[in-house]
Amino acid sequence: MTPVELKTASQSAAEAISPEALALWHAKQGNWEAAHNIAQDIHTKMGSWIHALLHVIEGDQWNADYWFAKAGRSSHGPKEIDKLWDEIAGVVLS
């Protein structure tokens, strides 16, 4: 599955891939709380990166910066949400 396909996938298709993909799918569908709940349970650098994205979406840059640091990634601002989602999805789905 590609990031473009994930954006329009059914929930069952996203669930079949990984929790990371499912969190990203929920984020793209506007289901912030569901995405956040999933990301909180992913205790890896990837989970932290997804968690950072979610706080950028939320508009909580201070919290996002904390999660970017835990992920070992550079901070991104709100103007880069779609680009960041695509970057994370590309890594998750590779």
N, CA, C and O atoms as a CHARMM CRD file, in Angstrom:
* protein
*
  376
    1    1 MET  N      0.84900  -1.17400   0.00000 PROA 1      0.00000
    2    1 MET  CA     0.00000   0.00000   0.00000 PROA 1      0.00000
    3    1 MET  C      0.89700   1.24000   0.00000 PROA 1      0.00000
    4    1 MET  O      1.94600   1.26100   0.64400 PROA 1      0.00000
    5    2 THR  N      0.47700   2.24700  -0.71600 PROA 2      0.00000
    6    2 THR  CA     1.21100   3.50800  -0.78400 PROA 2      0.00000
    7    2 THR  C      0.54100   4.52900   0.13900 PROA 2      0.00000
    8    2 THR  O     -0.58900   4.31300   0.57600 PROA 2      0.00000
    9    3 PRO  N      1.22800   5.64100   0.44100 PROA 3      0.00000
   10    3 PRO  CA     0.56500   6.68500   1.22800 PROA 3      0.00000
   11    3 PRO  C     -0.72700   7.19600   0.58100 PROA 3      0.00000
   12    3 PRO  O     -1.70000   7.47400   1.28200 PROA 3      0.00000
   13    4 VAL  N     -0.73900   7.31900  -0.72300 PROA 4      0.00000
   14    4 VAL  CA    -1.95400   7.77500  -1.42300 PROA 4      0.00000
   15    4 VAL  C     -3.08300   6.77400  -1.20200 PROA 4      0.00000
   16    4 VAL  O     -4.22200   7.17200  -0.95900 PROA 4      0.00000
   17    5 GLU  N     -2.78300   5.49700  -1.28200 PROA 5      0.00000
   18    5 GLU  CA    -3.80200   4.46000  -1.06800 PROA 5      0.00000
   19    5 GLU  C     -4.27200   4.44900   0.38200 PROA 5      0.00000
   20    5 GLU  O     -5.45500   4.24000   0.64900 PROA 5      0.00000
   21    6 LEU  N     -3.35100   4.67500   1.32200 PROA 6      0.00000
   22    6 LEU  CA    -3.73600   4.68900   2.73000 PROA 6      0.00000
   23    6 LEU  C     -4.73200   5.80700   3.00900 PROA 6      0.00000
   24    6 LEU  O     -5.66200   5.62400   3.79400 PROA 6      0.00000
   25    7 LYS  N     -4.55100   6.95300   2.38000 PROA 7      0.00000
   26    7 LYS  CA    -5.44800   8.09500   2.60600 PROA 7      0.00000
   27    7 LYS  C     -6.90400   7.74400   2.33000 PROA 7      0.00000
   28    7 LYS  O     -7.80600   8.25700   2.99200 PROA 7      0.00000
   29    8 THR  N     -7.13400   6.87400   1.35600 PROA 8      0.00000
   30    8 THR  CA    -8.50800   6.55200   0.95800 PROA 8      0.00000
   31    8 THR  C     -8.91100   5.11600   1.29100 PROA 8      0.00000
   32    8 THR  O     -9.99000   4.66500   0.90600 PROA 8      0.00000
   33    9 ALA  N     -8.05400   4.41100   1.99400 PROA 9      0.00000
   34    9 ALA  CA    -8.33700   3.01300   2.33500 PROA 9      0.00000
   35    9 ALA  C     -9.50300   2.91100   3.30600 PROA 9      0.00000
   36    9 ALA  O     -9.83900   3.86600   4.00800 PROA 9      0.00000
   37   10 SER  N    -10.10600   1.73800   3.32800 PROA 10     0.00000
   38   10 SER  CA   -11.12400   1.46600   4.33200 PROA 10     0.00000
   39   10 SER  C    -10.42300   1.24800   5.67100 PROA 10     0.00000
   40   10 SER  O     -9.22700   0.96200   5.71300 PROA 10     0.00000
   41   11 GLN  N    -11.16800   1.38200   6.75600 PROA 11     0.00000
   42   11 GLN  CA   -10.57300   1.17000   8.07500 PROA 11     0.00000
   43   11 GLN  C    -10.03800  -0.24600   8.20900 PROA 11     0.00000
   44   11 GLN  O     -8.97000  -0.43800   8.79100 PROA 11     0.00000
   45   12 SER  N    -10.74000  -1.23500   7.69300 PROA 12     0.00000
   46   12 SER  CA   -10.28000  -2.62100   7.81400 PROA 12     0.00000
   47   12 SER  C     -8.97100  -2.82000   7.05800 PROA 12     0.00000
   48   12 SER  O     -8.11900  -3.58900   7.50500 PROA 12     0.00000
   49   13 ALA  N     -8.79400  -2.15600   5.94100 PROA 13     0.00000
   50   13 ALA  CA    -7.53500  -2.25700   5.19700 PROA 13     0.00000
   51   13 ALA  C     -6.40200  -1.62700   5.99500 PROA 13     0.00000
   52   13 ALA  O     -5.30200  -2.17800   6.04400 PROA 13     0.00000
   53   14 ALA  N     -6.65500  -0.47500   6.62300 PROA 14     0.00000
   54   14 ALA  CA    -5.63200   0.19000   7.43600 PROA 14     0.00000
   55   14 ALA  C     -5.28500  -0.64700   8.65600 PROA 14     0.00000
   56   14 ALA  O     -4.11500  -0.74100   9.02700 PROA 14     0.00000
   57   15 GLU  N     -6.28800  -1.25800   9.28900 PROA 15     0.00000
   58   15 GLU  CA    -6.04800  -2.08800  10.46700 PROA 15     0.00000
   59   15 GLU  C     -5.19700  -3.30300  10.13900 PROA 15     0.00000
   60   15 GLU  O     -4.45000  -3.79200  10.98700 PROA 15     0.00000
   61   16 ALA  N     -5.30900  -3.79100   8.91100 PROA 16     0.00000
   62   16 ALA  CA    -4.58200  -4.99500   8.50900 PROA 16     0.00000
   63   16 ALA  C     -3.08800  -4.73800   8.36400 PROA 16     0.00000
   64   16 ALA  O     -2.30700  -5.68900   8.34100 PROA 16     0.00000
   65   17 ILE  N     -2.67800  -3.49700   8.26800 PROA 17     0.00000
   66   17 ILE  CA    -1.26500  -3.19900   8.03600 PROA 17     0.00000
   67   17 ILE  C     -0.49100  -3.11100   9.34700 PROA 17     0.00000
   68   17 ILE  O      0.39000  -3.93500   9.59300 PROA 17     0.00000
   69   18 SER  N     -0.79600  -2.13800  10.18500 PROA 18     0.00000
   70   18 SER  CA    -0.07000  -1.94600  11.44400 PROA 18     0.00000
   71   18 SER  C     -0.78800  -0.88300  12.26600 PROA 18     0.00000
   72   18 SER  O     -1.58600  -0.11100  11.73400 PROA 18     0.00000
   73   19 PRO  N     -0.50100  -0.84700  13.56800 PROA 19     0.00000
   74   19 PRO  CA    -1.07600   0.23700  14.37900 PROA 19     0.00000
   75   19 PRO  C     -0.61500   1.61300  13.88600 PROA 19     0.00000
   76   19 PRO  O     -1.37800   2.57800  13.92900 PROA 19     0.00000
   77   20 GLU  N      0.62400   1.69800  13.42200 PROA 20     0.00000
   78   20 GLU  CA     1.13400   2.96400  12.90900 PROA 20     0.00000
   79   20 GLU  C      0.31100   3.44600  11.71700 PROA 20     0.00000
   80   20 GLU  O     -0.07000   4.61400  11.65000 PROA 20     0.00000
   81   21 ALA  N      0.04000   2.53800  10.77600 PROA 21     0.00000
   82   21 ALA  CA    -0.76200   2.88800   9.60800 PROA 21     0.00000
   83   21 ALA  C     -2.17700   3.26200  10.02100 PROA 21     0.00000
   84   21 ALA  O     -2.76600   4.18900   9.46600 PROA 21     0.00000
   85   22 LEU  N     -2.71700   2.54500  10.98700 PROA 22     0.00000
   86   22 LEU  CA    -4.07100   2.84700  11.44300 PROA 22     0.00000
   87   22 LEU  C     -4.13400   4.23000  12.09000 PROA 22     0.00000
   88   22 LEU  O     -5.08800   4.97400  11.86400 PROA 22     0.00000
   89   23 ALA  N     -3.13600   4.57800  12.88600 PROA 23     0.00000
   90   23 ALA  CA    -3.09800   5.91100  13.49500 PROA 23     0.00000
   91   23 ALA  C     -3.04100   6.98800  12.41800 PROA 23     0.00000
   92   23 ALA  O     -3.73700   7.99900  12.50700 PROA 23     0.00000
   93   24 LEU  N     -2.21600   6.77000  11.40600 PROA 24     0.00000
   94   24 LEU  CA    -2.12500   7.73500  10.30600 PROA 24     0.00000
   95   24 LEU  C     -3.44100   7.82000   9.54200 PROA 24     0.00000
   96   24 LEU  O     -3.87500   8.90700   9.16000 PROA 24     0.00000
   97   25 TRP  N     -4.07400   6.67100   9.32200 PROA 25     0.00000
   98   25 TRP  CA    -5.35900   6.64900   8.62600 PROA 25     0.00000
   99   25 TRP  C     -6.38900   7.48500   9.39400 PROA 25     0.00000
  100   25 TRP  O     -7.09100   8.31300   8.81300 PROA 25     0.00000
  101   26 HSD  N     -6.46600   7.25300  10.71800 PROA 26     0.00000
  102   26 HSD  CA    -7.41000   8.02400  11.53400 PROA 26     0.00000
  103   26 HSD  C     -7.09700   9.51500  11.47200 PROA 26     0.00000
  104   26 HSD  O     -8.00600  10.34200  11.39600 PROA 26     0.00000
  105   27 ALA  N     -5.81900   9.85600  11.50400 PROA 27     0.00000
  106   27 ALA  CA    -5.43700  11.27400  11.42200 PROA 27     0.00000
  107   27 ALA  C     -5.93100  11.88500  10.12000 PROA 27     0.00000
  108   27 ALA  O     -6.45900  12.99700  10.11300 PROA 27     0.00000
  109   28 LYS  N     -5.76400  11.17200   9.03300 PROA 28     0.00000
  110   28 LYS  CA    -6.18500  11.68900   7.72100 PROA 28     0.00000
  111   28 LYS  C     -7.70700  11.77000   7.62500 PROA 28     0.00000
  112   28 LYS  O     -8.23500  12.60000   6.88500 PROA 28     0.00000
  113   29 GLN  N     -8.41500  10.91900   8.36500 PROA 29     0.00000
  114   29 GLN  CA    -9.88300  10.93200   8.34400 PROA 29     0.00000
  115   29 GLN  C    -10.45700  11.98100   9.29200 PROA 29     0.00000
  116   29 GLN  O    -11.67200  12.17000   9.35000 PROA 29     0.00000
  117   30 GLY  N     -9.58500  12.66200  10.03400 PROA 30     0.00000
  118   30 GLY  CA   -10.04800  13.66600  10.98500 PROA 30     0.00000
  119   30 GLY  C    -10.42900  13.10900  12.33900 PROA 30     0.00000
  120   30 GLY  O    -11.05700  13.79600  13.14400 PROA 30     0.00000
  121   31 ASN  N    -10.05300  11.87300  12.59300 PROA 31     0.00000
  122   31 ASN  CA   -10.34900  11.21200  13.86300 PROA 31     0.00000
  123   31 ASN  C     -9.14900  11.37100  14.80800 PROA 31     0.00000
  124   31 ASN  O     -8.46300  10.40200  15.13300 PROA 31     0.00000
  125   32 TRP  N     -8.91600  12.61400  15.23800 PROA 32     0.00000
  126   32 TRP  CA    -7.71600  12.92200  16.01500 PROA 32     0.00000
  127   32 TRP  C     -7.62400  12.08100  17.28500 PROA 32     0.00000
  128   32 TRP  O     -6.56700  11.52700  17.58700 PROA 32     0.00000
  129   33 GLU  N     -8.71500  11.98300  18.02400 PROA 33     0.00000
  130   33 GLU  CA    -8.67300  11.26400  19.30300 PROA 33     0.00000
  131   33 GLU  C     -8.34100   9.78800  19.10600 PROA 33     0.00000
  132   33 GLU  O     -7.54300   9.23400  19.86300 PROA 33     0.00000
  133   34 ALA  N     -8.93100   9.14500  18.11300 PROA 34     0.00000
  134   34 ALA  CA    -8.62900   7.73300  17.84400 PROA 34     0.00000
  135   34 ALA  C     -7.16500   7.57900  17.44500 PROA 34     0.00000
  136   34 ALA  O     -6.48900   6.65700  17.90100 PROA 34     0.00000
  137   35 ALA  N     -6.67600   8.47600  16.59700 PROA 35     0.00000
  138   35 ALA  CA    -5.27300   8.42100  16.18400 PROA 35     0.00000
  139   35 ALA  C     -4.35400   8.60400  17.38000 PROA 35     0.00000
  140   35 ALA  O     -3.35200   7.90200  17.51400 PROA 35     0.00000
  141   36 HSD  N     -4.69300   9.54400  18.24600 PROA 36     0.00000
  142   36 HSD  CA    -3.87300   9.82300  19.43000 PROA 36     0.00000
  143   36 HSD  C     -3.86400   8.63200  20.37900 PROA 36     0.00000
  144   36 HSD  O     -2.81700   8.27400  20.91900 PROA 36     0.00000
  145   37 ASN  N     -5.01800   8.02100  20.58200 PROA 37     0.00000
  146   37 ASN  CA    -5.08200   6.84600  21.46400 PROA 37     0.00000
  147   37 ASN  C     -4.18400   5.72200  20.95600 PROA 37     0.00000
  148   37 ASN  O     -3.51100   5.05700  21.74300 PROA 37     0.00000
  149   38 ILE  N     -4.17400   5.51300  19.65700 PROA 38     0.00000
  150   38 ILE  CA    -3.32200   4.47000  19.07200 PROA 38     0.00000
  151   38 ILE  C     -1.85500   4.85500  19.21800 PROA 38     0.00000
  152   38 ILE  O     -1.03900   4.03400  19.63700 PROA 38     0.00000
  153   39 ALA  N     -1.51400   6.09000  18.87800 PROA 39     0.00000
  154   39 ALA  CA    -0.11300   6.53400  18.92900 PROA 39     0.00000
  155   39 ALA  C      0.45000   6.43800  20.34300 PROA 39     0.00000
  156   39 ALA  O      1.62300   6.11000  20.52000 PROA 39     0.00000
  157   40 GLN  N     -0.36500   6.71900  21.34000 PROA 40     0.00000
  158   40 GLN  CA     0.10200   6.64400  22.73600 PROA 40     0.00000
  159   40 GLN  C      0.54200   5.24500  23.12100 PROA 40     0.00000
  160   40 GLN  O      1.35000   5.07700  24.03400 PROA 40     0.00000
  161   41 ASP  N      0.02600   4.24800  22.44200 PROA 41     0.00000
  162   41 ASP  CA     0.36200   2.84900  22.74900 PROA 41     0.00000
  163   41 ASP  C      1.49600   2.31100  21.89100 PROA 41     0.00000
  164   41 ASP  O      1.84300   1.13600  22.00900 PROA 41     0.00000
  165   42 ILE  N      2.08100   3.13400  21.03200 PROA 42     0.00000
  166   42 ILE  CA     3.20500   2.71500  20.19300 PROA 42     0.00000
  167   42 ILE  C      4.47100   3.28500  20.83200 PROA 42     0.00000
  168   42 ILE  O      4.79600   4.45500  20.63200 PROA 42     0.00000
  169   43 HSD  N      5.17200   2.47500  21.58700 PROA 43     0.00000
  170   43 HSD  CA     6.31500   2.93400  22.38200 PROA 43     0.00000
  171   43 HSD  C      7.62600   2.75800  21.62400 PROA 43     0.00000
  172   43 HSD  O      8.54400   2.07000  22.06900 PROA 43     0.00000
  173   44 THR  N      7.68000   3.41000  20.45600 PROA 44     0.00000
  174   44 THR  CA     8.87200   3.38100  19.61900 PROA 44     0.00000
  175   44 THR  C      9.11400   4.80000  19.10500 PROA 44     0.00000
  176   44 THR  O      8.29200   5.69400  19.30500 PROA 44     0.00000
  177   45 LYS  N     10.25100   4.99100  18.44200 PROA 45     0.00000
  178   45 LYS  CA    10.51000   6.30300  17.83500 PROA 45     0.00000
  179   45 LYS  C      9.45000   6.62700  16.78300 PROA 45     0.00000
  180   45 LYS  O      9.05800   7.78500  16.63500 PROA 45     0.00000
  181   46 MET  N      8.99000   5.62100  16.06100 PROA 46     0.00000
  182   46 MET  CA     7.94100   5.84600  15.06600 PROA 46     0.00000
  183   46 MET  C      6.65700   6.31000  15.75000 PROA 46     0.00000
  184   46 MET  O      5.99800   7.23400  15.27500 PROA 46     0.00000
  185   47 GLY  N      6.30800   5.67600  16.85300 PROA 47     0.00000
  186   47 GLY  CA     5.12700   6.10400  17.60300 PROA 47     0.00000
  187   47 GLY  C      5.26100   7.54500  18.08000 PROA 47     0.00000
  188   47 GLY  O      4.29300   8.30600  18.05800 PROA 47     0.00000
  189   48 SER  N      6.46000   7.91500  18.51000 PROA 48     0.00000
  190   48 SER  CA     6.70300   9.29600  18.94400 PROA 48     0.00000
  191   48 SER  C      6.57800  10.26800  17.77800 PROA 48     0.00000
  192   48 SER  O      6.06900  11.37700  17.94300 PROA 48     0.00000
  193   49 TRP  N      7.04100   9.85600  16.59900 PROA 49     0.00000
  194   49 TRP  CA     6.95200  10.71400  15.41200 PROA 49     0.00000
  195   49 TRP  C      5.49700  10.93700  15.02500 PROA 49     0.00000
  196   49 TRP  O      5.10000  12.05800  14.70600 PROA 49     0.00000
  197   50 ILE  N      4.69900   9.87000  15.05200 PROA 50     0.00000
  198   50 ILE  CA     3.26900   9.99200  14.75700 PROA 50     0.00000
  199   50 ILE  C      2.60400  10.86800  15.82200 PROA 50     0.00000
  200   50 ILE  O      1.76500  11.71100  15.50600 PROA 50     0.00000
  201   51 HSD  N      2.97800  10.66600  17.06500 PROA 51     0.00000
  202   51 HSD  CA     2.43700  11.45400  18.17400 PROA 51     0.00000
  203   51 HSD  C      2.75400  12.93400  17.95500 PROA 51     0.00000
  204   51 HSD  O      1.90800  13.79200  18.20500 PROA 51     0.00000
  205   52 ALA  N      3.96800  13.23500  17.48900 PROA 52     0.00000
  206   52 ALA  CA     4.34400  14.62100  17.18700 PROA 52     0.00000
  207   52 ALA  C      3.44100  15.20900  16.10800 PROA 52     0.00000
  208   52 ALA  O      2.94700  16.32800  16.24200 PROA 52     0.00000
  209   53 LEU  N      3.23000  14.44700  15.04300 PROA 53     0.00000
  210   53 LEU  CA     2.33700  14.89200  13.96800 PROA 53     0.00000
  211   53 LEU  C      0.97100  15.24600  14.52900 PROA 53     0.00000
  212   53 LEU  O      0.40300  16.28000  14.17800 PROA 53     0.00000
  213   54 LEU  N      0.44900  14.41100  15.38200 PROA 54     0.00000
  214   54 LEU  CA    -0.88200  14.64100  15.92700 PROA 54     0.00000
  215   54 LEU  C     -0.94700  15.92800  16.73800 PROA 54     0.00000
  216   54 LEU  O     -1.95500  16.63400  16.69600 PROA 54     0.00000
  217   55 HSD  N      0.11200  16.24100  17.47400 PROA 55     0.00000
  218   55 HSD  CA     0.10300  17.48600  18.24000 PROA 55     0.00000
  219   55 HSD  C      0.31300  18.70600  17.35000 PROA 55     0.00000
  220   55 HSD  O     -0.12900  19.80200  17.69600 PROA 55     0.00000
  221   56 VAL  N      0.97700  18.53700  16.21500 PROA 56     0.00000
  222   56 VAL  CA     1.03300  19.61900  15.23300 PROA 56     0.00000
  223   56 VAL  C     -0.37500  19.87100  14.70900 PROA 56     0.00000
  224   56 VAL  O     -0.81500  21.01700  14.61800 PROA 56     0.00000
  225   57 ILE  N     -1.08000  18.79200  14.36300 PROA 57     0.00000
  226   57 ILE  CA    -2.45600  18.92200  13.88100 PROA 57     0.00000
  227   57 ILE  C     -3.32200  19.62300  14.92400 PROA 57     0.00000
  228   57 ILE  O     -4.14600  20.47400  14.58800 PROA 57     0.00000
  229   58 GLU  N     -3.12900  19.26300  16.17700 PROA 58     0.00000
  230   58 GLU  CA    -3.91000  19.82900  17.27900 PROA 58     0.00000
  231   58 GLU  C     -3.59500  21.31500  17.49500 PROA 58     0.00000
  232   58 GLU  O     -4.40800  22.06000  18.04100 PROA 58     0.00000
  233   59 GLY  N     -2.41000  21.72700  17.06200 PROA 59     0.00000
  234   59 GLY  CA    -1.99900  23.10500  17.28300 PROA 59     0.00000
  235   59 GLY  C     -1.20600  23.30200  18.56200 PROA 59     0.00000
  236   59 GLY  O     -1.01700  24.43200  19.01100 PROA 59     0.00000
  237   60 ASP  N     -0.74300  22.21400  19.15000 PROA 60     0.00000
  238   60 ASP  CA     0.03500  22.25200  20.38800 PROA 60     0.00000
  239   60 ASP  C      1.50900  22.04300  20.03900 PROA 60     0.00000
  240   60 ASP  O      2.04300  20.94800  20.21200 PROA 60     0.00000
  241   61 GLN  N      2.15700  23.09100  19.55200 PROA 61     0.00000
  242   61 GLN  CA     3.52100  22.97400  19.05600 PROA 61     0.00000
  243   61 GLN  C      4.51500  22.59400  20.15300 PROA 61     0.00000
  244   61 GLN  O      5.45700  21.84500  19.89600 PROA 61     0.00000
  245   62 TRP  N      4.32100  23.09400  21.35900 PROA 62     0.00000
  246   62 TRP  CA     5.23400  22.75700  22.45100 PROA 62     0.00000
  247   62 TRP  C      5.22400  21.24100  22.68500 PROA 62     0.00000
  248   62 TRP  O      6.28300  20.62400  22.80700 PROA 62     0.00000
  249   63 ASN  N      4.05200  20.65600  22.74500 PROA 63     0.00000
  250   63 ASN  CA     3.93000  19.21400  22.94600 PROA 63     0.00000
  251   63 ASN  C      4.47400  18.46200  21.73100 PROA 63     0.00000
  252   63 ASN  O      5.13600  17.43500  21.87900 PROA 63     0.00000
  253   64 ALA  N      4.19800  18.96600  20.54900 PROA 64     0.00000
  254   64 ALA  CA     4.72800  18.34100  19.33000 PROA 64     0.00000
  255   64 ALA  C      6.24500  18.32400  19.36000 PROA 64     0.00000
  256   64 ALA  O      6.85800  17.31200  19.02100 PROA 64     0.00000
  257   65 ASP  N      6.86100  19.43000  19.76200 PROA 65     0.00000
  258   65 ASP  CA     8.32300  19.49200  19.81400 PROA 65     0.00000
  259   65 ASP  C      8.89700  18.45400  20.77700 PROA 65     0.00000
  260   65 ASP  O      9.95200  17.87900  20.51100 PROA 65     0.00000
  261   66 TYR  N      8.21300  18.21500  21.88500 PROA 66     0.00000
  262   66 TYR  CA     8.63600  17.17500  22.83300 PROA 66     0.00000
  263   66 TYR  C      8.66200  15.81100  22.13300 PROA 66     0.00000
  264   66 TYR  O      9.62700  15.05900  22.27200 PROA 66     0.00000
  265   67 TRP  N      7.60100  15.49400  21.38200 PROA 67     0.00000
  266   67 TRP  CA     7.51500  14.19700  20.71300 PROA 67     0.00000
  267   67 TRP  C      8.47300  14.09800  19.53200 PROA 67     0.00000
  268   67 TRP  O      8.99900  13.02000  19.25400 PROA 67     0.00000
  269   68 PHE  N      8.70600  15.20900  18.83400 PROA 68     0.00000
  270   68 PHE  CA     9.72800  15.19600  17.78000 PROA 68     0.00000
  271   68 PHE  C     11.08400  14.85600  18.38300 PROA 68     0.00000
  272   68 PHE  O     11.83700  14.06900  17.80900 PROA 68     0.00000
  273   69 ALA  N     11.40100  15.43700  19.52400 PROA 69     0.00000
  274   69 ALA  CA    12.68500  15.15200  20.18600 PROA 69     0.00000
  275   69 ALA  C     12.76900  13.68100  20.58000 PROA 69     0.00000
  276   69 ALA  O     13.80800  13.05200  20.37600 PROA 69     0.00000
  277   70 LYS  N     11.70500  13.12200  21.13600 PROA 70     0.00000
  278   70 LYS  CA    11.69300  11.69000  21.50000 PROA 70     0.00000
  279   70 LYS  C     11.86500  10.79700  20.27200 PROA 70     0.00000
  280   70 LYS  O     12.43200   9.70800  20.35700 PROA 70     0.00000
  281   71 ALA  N     11.37100  11.27000  19.13900 PROA 71     0.00000
  282   71 ALA  CA    11.48700  10.50000  17.89300 PROA 71     0.00000
  283   71 ALA  C     12.84000  10.69400  17.22400 PROA 71     0.00000
  284   71 ALA  O     13.18300   9.96300  16.29500 PROA 71     0.00000
  285   72 GLY  N     13.61800  11.68100  17.69300 PROA 72     0.00000
  286   72 GLY  CA    14.89000  11.97700  17.05700 PROA 72     0.00000
  287   72 GLY  C     14.71000  12.64900  15.70400 PROA 72     0.00000
  288   72 GLY  O     15.52100  12.45700  14.79700 PROA 72     0.00000
  289   73 ARG  N     13.64700  13.43700  15.56800 PROA 73     0.00000
  290   73 ARG  CA    13.29800  14.08300  14.29600 PROA 73     0.00000
  291   73 ARG  C     13.23600  15.58800  14.46400 PROA 73     0.00000
  292   73 ARG  O     13.05400  16.09600  15.57000 PROA 73     0.00000
  293   74 SER  N     13.39000  16.29500  13.35900 PROA 74     0.00000
  294   74 SER  CA    13.28200  17.74500  13.35600 PROA 74     0.00000
  295   74 SER  C     11.82800  18.16200  13.51400 PROA 74     0.00000
  296   74 SER  O     10.91300  17.49200  13.03500 PROA 74     0.00000
  297   75 SER  N     11.64000  19.27400  14.19200 PROA 75     0.00000
  298   75 SER  CA    10.30500  19.81000  14.40300 PROA 75     0.00000
  299   75 SER  C      9.72200  20.33800  13.09000 PROA 75     0.00000
  300   75 SER  O     10.45100  20.80000  12.21300 PROA 75     0.00000
  301   76 HSD  N      8.41700  20.26200  12.97700 PROA 76     0.00000
  302   76 HSD  CA     7.68300  20.77800  11.82400 PROA 76     0.00000
  303   76 HSD  C      6.55400  21.64500  12.33700 PROA 76     0.00000
  304   76 HSD  O      5.98800  21.38400  13.39900 PROA 76     0.00000
  305   77 GLY  N      6.23300  22.66500  11.58600 PROA 77     0.00000
  306   77 GLY  CA     5.14200  23.55000  11.95500 PROA 77     0.00000
  307   77 GLY  C      3.84500  23.18400  11.27100 PROA 77     0.00000
  308   77 GLY  O      3.80000  22.25400  10.46700 PROA 77     0.00000
  309   78 PRO  N      2.79000  23.91200  11.58700 PROA 78     0.00000
  310   78 PRO  CA     1.45700  23.57800  11.07900 PROA 78     0.00000
  311   78 PRO  C      1.30600  23.69100   9.56500 PROA 78     0.00000
  312   78 PRO  O      0.41600  23.05100   9.00500 PROA 78     0.00000
  313   79 LYS  N      2.11700  24.45800   8.89400 PROA 79     0.00000
  314   79 LYS  CA     1.99800  24.58800   7.44700 PROA 79     0.00000
  315   79 LYS  C      2.49700  23.34100   6.72200 PROA 79     0.00000
  316   79 LYS  O      2.30100  23.20200   5.51400 PROA 79     0.00000
  317   80 GLU  N      3.13400  22.44600   7.44900 PROA 80     0.00000
  318   80 GLU  CA     3.74300  21.27200   6.82100 PROA 80     0.00000
  319   80 GLU  C      3.02300  19.96700   7.17900 PROA 80     0.00000
  320   80 GLU  O      3.60000  18.89000   7.02700 PROA 80     0.00000
  321   81 ILE  N      1.79700  20.04200   7.64100 PROA 81     0.00000
  322   81 ILE  CA     1.09000  18.85100   8.11400 PROA 81     0.00000
  323   81 ILE  C      0.96200  17.79200   7.02600 PROA 81     0.00000
  324   81 ILE  O      1.29900  16.63100   7.25900 PROA 81     0.00000
  325   82 ASP  N      0.48800  18.16300   5.85900 PROA 82     0.00000
  326   82 ASP  CA     0.29700  17.17000   4.79300 PROA 82     0.00000
  327   82 ASP  C      1.62400  16.57700   4.34500 PROA 82     0.00000
  328   82 ASP  O      1.72200  15.37300   4.11200 PROA 82     0.00000
  329   83 LYS  N      2.63300  17.41000   4.22600 PROA 83     0.00000
  330   83 LYS  CA     3.96500  16.93300   3.84800 PROA 83     0.00000
  331   83 LYS  C      4.51500  15.97100   4.90500 PROA 83     0.00000
  332   83 LYS  O      5.09000  14.93400   4.57300 PROA 83     0.00000
  333   84 LEU  N      4.33500  16.32200   6.17000 PROA 84     0.00000
  334   84 LEU  CA     4.81000  15.46900   7.26000 PROA 84     0.00000
  335   84 LEU  C      4.05100  14.14600   7.27500 PROA 84     0.00000
  336   84 LEU  O      4.65500  13.08700   7.44800 PROA 84     0.00000
  337   85 TRP  N      2.72900  14.19800   7.09700 PROA 85     0.00000
  338   85 TRP  CA     1.92800  12.97000   7.05800 PROA 85     0.00000
  339   85 TRP  C      2.44700  12.05700   5.94600 PROA 85     0.00000
  340   85 TRP  O      2.63600  10.86000   6.16100 PROA 85     0.00000
  341   86 ASP  N      2.67600  12.62300   4.76100 PROA 86     0.00000
  342   86 ASP  CA     3.17000  11.84100   3.62700 PROA 86     0.00000
  343   86 ASP  C      4.53500  11.22600   3.93600 PROA 86     0.00000
  344   86 ASP  O      4.78900  10.07000   3.59700 PROA 86     0.00000
  345   87 GLU  N      5.40800  11.99500   4.57500 PROA 87     0.00000
  346   87 GLU  CA     6.74700  11.49100   4.91000 PROA 87     0.00000
  347   87 GLU  C      6.65500  10.32800   5.89100 PROA 87     0.00000
  348   87 GLU  O      7.29600   9.29500   5.69400 PROA 87     0.00000
  349   88 ILE  N      5.86400  10.49200   6.94300 PROA 88     0.00000
  350   88 ILE  CA     5.72400   9.42400   7.93500 PROA 88     0.00000
  351   88 ILE  C      5.07300   8.20100   7.30600 PROA 88     0.00000
  352   88 ILE  O      5.52900   7.07900   7.52600 PROA 88     0.00000
  353   89 ALA  N      4.01700   8.40000   6.52900 PROA 89     0.00000
  354   89 ALA  CA     3.33400   7.27000   5.87800 PROA 89     0.00000
  355   89 ALA  C      4.29300   6.52800   4.94600 PROA 89     0.00000
  356   89 ALA  O      4.25500   5.29900   4.88400 PROA 89     0.00000
  357   90 GLY  N      5.13700   7.24000   4.23300 PROA 90     0.00000
  358   90 GLY  CA     6.10600   6.59200   3.35200 PROA 90     0.00000
  359   90 GLY  C      7.03000   5.66100   4.11400 PROA 90     0.00000
  360   90 GLY  O      7.36000   4.57800   3.63300 PROA 90     0.00000
  361   91 VAL  N      7.44800   6.07700   5.29800 PROA 91     0.00000
  362   91 VAL  CA     8.33100   5.24100   6.12500 PROA 91     0.00000
  363   91 VAL  C      7.55600   4.06400   6.70800 PROA 91     0.00000
  364   91 VAL  O      8.03000   2.92800   6.67900 PROA 91     0.00000
  365   92 VAL  N      6.37100   4.33700   7.23300 PROA 92     0.00000
  366   92 VAL  CA     5.54100   3.28000   7.83600 PROA 92     0.00000
  367   92 VAL  C      5.22100   2.18700   6.81700 PROA 92     0.00000
  368   92 VAL  O      5.23700   1.00200   7.15000 PROA 92     0.00000
  369   93 LEU  N      4.93500   2.57600   5.60300 PROA 93     0.00000
  370   93 LEU  CA     4.48600   1.61900   4.58600 PROA 93     0.00000
  371   93 LEU  C      5.61300   0.99700   3.77400 PROA 93     0.00000
  372   93 LEU  O      5.36600   0.15900   2.90700 PROA 93     0.00000
  373   94 SER  N      6.84600   1.40100   4.05000 PROA 94     0.00000
  374   94 SER  CA     7.96800   0.84600   3.27500 PROA 94     0.00000
  375   94 SER  C      8.42100  -0.50600   3.78900 PROA 94     0.00000
  376   94 SER  O      9.35200  -1.09500   3.23900 PROA 94     0.00000
